[in-house]
């Protein structure tokens, strides 16, 4: 059972990492640059978080931990993209 969960989590990590990286927040960064955000979002999704919660988590992480300005972020679009991906895999 643990192996299956681990494999599922790794797949989720890989897919969401690619989604976040595709937003082009910074040029020439490693694929794992935003893993703290990715891990947190996956955890929230697995615990049943809704659009509002994901939006708050994403905003906090990108603005407070990475220093991005909210006016340059497309939070609603990205949350939609995340939830669309999540609904496809669940």
Buried (B, 14 or more C-beta within 10 A) or exposed (E): EEEEEEEEBEEBBEBBBEBBBEBEBEEEEEEEBBBEBBBBBBEBBBEEBEEEBBBBBBBEBBBEEEEBEEEEBEBEEBBBBBBEBBEEEE
